[in-house]
Amino acid sequence: MRILITGGTGSLGTELVRQLLQRPASEIDRIAIYSRDEQKQEVMRQLFNDHPALRFFIGDVRDERRLELALTGIDTVIHAAALKIVPKGEYDPSEFMKTNVNGTNNVIHACIRMGVKKAILASTDKAVNPVNLYGSSKLMAEKLFVAGNALSGSIGGRGCKFSVVRYGNVVGSRGSVVPLWRALAGQGVPLPLTHPEMTRFWITLNQAADLVLSMIPVMKGGEIFVPKLPAFEIITLAFAISGHDEFTSIPINTIGIRPGEKIHEALISPDEARQTFLQGDLFIVHPPWDVPVKPAFAYSSDMAEKLSIAELRERLA
């Protein structure tokens, strides 16, 4: 496999590389890291001890010609590059559109022109019924990736296949509340809480990377793969991190919902559910050209099975 990861120096990209390098050397010929930050590339090079399979390209997904050069000889692409901080998307919407939408379109066109066989997009629950610019841009990225199959001729043909993996907030990744709250709890500082009724899905970085890699061999093009995840209440996470078991004893600073945030997130909308299959612990949203199969239902974090304080503490350990 000759694989390129856009945004490869981020949390997901680093974990993807770690898992790929654990495979037999005969399976991995090249792992190309495509990202904008030369310092992060240097840190990653040192982290993996100058592994001979690793290649580094400084570049931006906004630059289609640079993408094409980096994709020379590549057969598989994981598209993880994105601007992600929700409030920043509300303040700088045009920059999010340039990277998350135009950049994704560039990845698709470059993959087709350079003969890439498979490309998979790492997406987010915020793309479902979006209320913020980030989620809207990721919804457009998903739509572009699914439609890329018609553009490449992969529907019933041999062109590049494009699919999507969609999951919730990754625990412990950059921007996650977990490391922030752990640091504040250790200092005895009140934990900043947006809303006591807020819920989110639970997925670890290891699980997210494993999911993305495990979908590459089975994807046919056009699917959106959605794992069946547990959820948690934000206030329960505060209990688990602080070591308290009663709301009144937790030092909390309620700061209110940030611009563009939801109380509950969703991984599948009622409209998508009509073309969704459940296979074990995995939902597969089939592309529009497949036959709708089910009446509408919703899969959101307030409806999912909730993790208890004890379960959260075990997973945080």
C-alpha positions in Angstrom: 0.0 0.0 0.0 1.2 3.5 -0.9 -0.9 5.9 1.2 -1.1 9.6 1.6 -2.6 11.3 4.6 -3.7 15.0 4.3 -3.4 16.8 7.6 -1.1 14.0 8.5 0.7 15.7 11.4 -2.6 16.1 13.4 -3.8 13.8 16.2 -5.6 11.4 13.8 -2.8 11.4 11.3 -0.2 10.6 14.0 -2.3 7.6 15.3 -2.9 6.4 11.7 0.9 6.3 11.1 1.5 4.5 14.4 -1.0 1.8 13.5 0.2 1.5 9.9 3.8 1.1 11.0 2.8 -1.8 13.2 1.7 -3.8 10.2 4.1 -6.1 8.4 6.6 -4.2 6.2 5.4 -6.1 3.1 2.0 -4.4 3.5 3.2 -0.8 3.6 5.5 0.5 0.9 5.1 4.3 1.5 3.3 6.6 3.9 3.2 10.2 2.7 2.4 13.0 5.1 0.9 16.1 3.5 0.5 19.1 5.9 1.3 22.8 6.2 3.5 22.9 9.4 7.1 22.1 8.9 7.8 22.0 12.7 5.1 19.3 13.2 6.6 17.3 10.4 10.0 17.5 12.1 8.4 16.4 15.4 6.7 13.5 13.6 9.9 12.4 11.8 11.7 12.2 15.2 8.8 10.5 16.9 8.9 7.6 14.3 12.8 7.5 14.2 13.2 8.4 10.5 11.2 5.3 9.5 12.1 4.5 5.8 8.4 4.2 4.8 7.6 7.8 5.8 7.7 10.7 3.3 6.9 14.3 4.1 5.4 17.0 1.9 4.8 20.5 3.0 1.7 21.7 1.2 -1.9 22.9 1.6 -5.0 21.2 0.3 -5.9 24.6 -1.2 -3.0 24.0 -3.7 -4.2 21.5 -6.2 -1.0 21.3 -8.2 1.1 20.6 -5.1 -1.4 17.9 -4.2 -1.0 16.2 -7.6 2.8 16.1 -7.1 2.5 14.6 -3.7 0.0 12.0 -5.1 2.5 10.6 -7.6 2.5 6.8 -7.2 -0.1 6.9 -4.4 -2.9 4.3 -4.4 -4.8 5.3 -1.2 -5.7 8.6 0.3 -7.0 9.4 3.8 -8.3 13.0 3.8 -8.0 14.3 7.3 -7.0 17.9 6.7 -9.6 20.4 8.0 -10.1 23.6 10.0 -12.1 22.4 13.0 -12.6 24.9 15.9 -16.3 25.7 15.9 -16.1 29.3 17.2 -13.3 30.1 14.7 -15.5 28.9 11.9 -18.2 31.3 12.9 -15.7 34.2 12.9 -13.6 33.2 9.8 -16.1 31.4 7.6 -14.4 32.1 4.3 -11.2 30.4 5.5 -13.1 27.3 6.6 -14.7 27.1 3.2 -11.4 27.4 1.4 -9.9 24.5 3.3 -12.8 22.2 4.1 -14.8 22.6 0.9 -12.5 23.9 -1.8 -9.6 21.9 -0.4 -11.7 18.7 -0.4 -12.7 19.4 -4.0 -9.0 19.7 -4.9 -8.3 16.4 -3.2 -11.0 14.7 -5.3 -9.8 16.1 -8.6 -6.1 15.4 -7.8 -7.0 11.8 -6.9 -8.8 11.3 -10.2 -6.1 12.8 -12.3 -3.3 10.9 -10.5 -4.9 7.5 -10.7 -5.5 7.0 -7.0 -7.6 3.9 -6.3 -9.3 4.7 -3.0 -9.9 7.9 -1.0 -11.6 8.1 2.4 -12.7 11.3 4.2 -12.6 11.6 8.0 -15.8 13.5 8.9 -17.7 14.5 12.0 -21.1 14.3 13.6 -21.3 18.1 13.2 -22.0 17.5 9.5 -25.4 16.1 10.4 -28.1 18.8 10.4 -25.4 21.4 10.9 -26.0 24.6 12.9 -22.4 25.9 12.5 -20.1 26.8 9.7 -17.7 24.0 10.5 -20.5 21.4 10.3 -21.8 22.9 7.1 -18.4 22.8 5.5 -18.0 19.2 6.5 -21.4 18.3 5.2 -20.4 19.8 1.8 -17.1 17.9 2.0 -19.1 14.7 2.5 -21.4 15.5 -0.4 -18.4 16.2 -2.6 -16.8 12.9 -1.7 -19.9 10.9 -2.4 -20.4 12.7 -5.7 -16.8 12.1 -6.6 -17.7 8.5 -7.5 -19.8 9.7 -10.4 -17.0 12.2 -11.4 -14.4 9.5 -11.4 -16.5 6.9 -13.1 -16.2 4.4 -10.2 -19.9 3.6 -10.3 -19.8 0.3 -12.1 -16.3 1.2 -13.4 -12.7 1.3 -12.3 -12.2 4.9 -11.3 -11.2 6.2 -7.9 -13.6 5.1 -5.1 -14.6 7.8 -2.6 -16.1 7.0 0.8 -16.6 8.7 4.2 -16.1 7.7 7.8 -18.2 9.9 10.2 -17.7 9.8 14.0 -18.1 12.0 17.1 -15.7 14.1 19.1 -12.4 12.3 19.7 -11.5 12.0 23.4 -8.1 13.4 24.2 -7.4 14.9 20.7 -6.3 18.4 20.2 -9.1 20.7 21.3 -10.7 18.0 23.5 -12.0 19.1 26.9 -10.5 16.1 28.6 -6.8 17.3 28.9 -8.0 20.8 29.8 -10.3 19.6 32.6 -7.6 17.2 33.9 -5.2 20.0 34.2 -7.7 22.3 35.9 -8.9 19.6 38.3 -5.3 19.0 39.3 -5.0 22.7 40.1 -8.3 22.9 42.0 -9.6 25.4 39.5 -13.4 25.3 38.6 -14.1 23.3 35.4 -15.7 25.5 32.6 -19.0 23.8 31.7 -21.1 25.0 28.7 -24.4 23.4 29.6 -25.3 20.7 32.2 -27.6 18.8 29.8 -25.1 18.6 26.9 -24.3 15.1 25.6 -21.6 13.9 23.2 -20.5 10.6 21.6 -17.5 8.8 22.9 -14.7 7.6 20.6 -11.0 7.3 21.4 -8.2 8.3 19.0 -7.1 4.7 18.7 -10.7 3.6 17.8 -11.1 6.4 15.2 -7.9 5.5 13.4 -8.7 1.8 13.5 -12.1 2.5 12.1 -10.7 4.6 9.2 -8.1 1.9 8.3 -10.6 -1.0 8.6 -13.0 0.6 6.1 -10.5 1.0 3.3 -10.4 -2.7 2.3 -14.3 -3.0 2.3 -15.4 0.3 0.8 -17.1 0.2 -2.6 -17.5 3.9 -3.1 -20.2 6.3 -1.9 -20.8 4.9 1.6 -20.8 6.9 4.8 -19.5 4.6 7.6 -20.8 5.5 11.0 -19.8 3.5 14.2 -22.4 2.7 16.8 -21.0 4.6 19.7 -21.9 5.2 23.4 -22.6 8.7 24.6 -22.0 10.6 27.8 -23.4 13.6 29.6 -20.8 16.4 29.9 -21.7 16.8 33.6 -21.0 13.1 34.1 -17.6 13.5 32.5 -16.9 16.4 35.0 -17.8 14.0 37.9 -15.4 11.3 36.4 -12.5 13.7 36.0 -12.9 15.7 39.2 -13.2 12.6 41.4 -16.6 13.9 42.8 -19.8 12.0 42.7 -22.3 14.8 43.6 -23.1 17.9 41.5 -23.0 20.3 44.4 -19.5 19.3 45.4 -17.9 19.9 41.9 -16.3 23.3 41.4 -18.1 24.3 38.1 -18.0 27.5 36.2 -21.0 27.6 33.8 -19.8 29.6 30.7 -22.8 28.9 28.4 -22.9 27.4 24.9 -20.3 28.7 22.5 -21.4 30.1 19.1 -22.4 27.3 16.8 -22.6 24.5 19.4 -25.5 22.1 19.9 -26.9 20.6 23.1 -26.9 17.1 21.5 -25.0 15.9 18.4 -26.4 13.4 15.8 -24.5 10.8 13.7 -27.4 9.9 11.4 -30.3 12.2 10.5 -33.9 10.9 10.0 -33.7 11.6 6.2 -30.4 9.6 5.9 -31.9 6.7 7.9 -34.0 5.7 4.9 -30.9 4.5 3.1 -29.0 3.2 6.2 -28.1 -0.4 7.0 -26.9 -1.6 10.4 -24.2 -4.3 10.2 -23.1 -5.3 13.7 -21.8 -2.2 15.4 -21.6 -0.2 12.2 -24.2 1.9 10.4 -23.6 2.2 6.6 -25.4 5.1 4.9 -25.7 4.1 1.3 -25.3 6.6 -1.6 -28.3 8.1 -3.3 -28.1 5.7 -6.2 -28.8 2.8 -3.9 -32.4 1.9 -2.9 -33.7 3.4 0.4 -34.2 0.6 2.8 -35.7 1.8 6.1 -38.2 4.2 7.6 -36.7 7.3 9.2 -35.1 7.2 12.6 -32.6 9.4 14.4 -29.3 8.5 16.0 -28.2 11.3 18.4 -26.1 11.5 21.5 -29.1 12.1 23.8 -30.7 8.9 22.6 -27.6 6.7 22.7 -26.6 4.4 25.6 -24.9 6.6 28.3 -21.7 5.9 30.0 -21.7 6.0 33.8 -19.2 7.8 36.0 -17.4 4.5 36.7 -17.3 3.6 33.0 -16.0 7.0 32.1 -13.3 6.8 34.8 -12.3 3.4 33.5 -12.0 4.7 29.9 -10.1 7.8 31.0 -7.5 5.7 33.0 
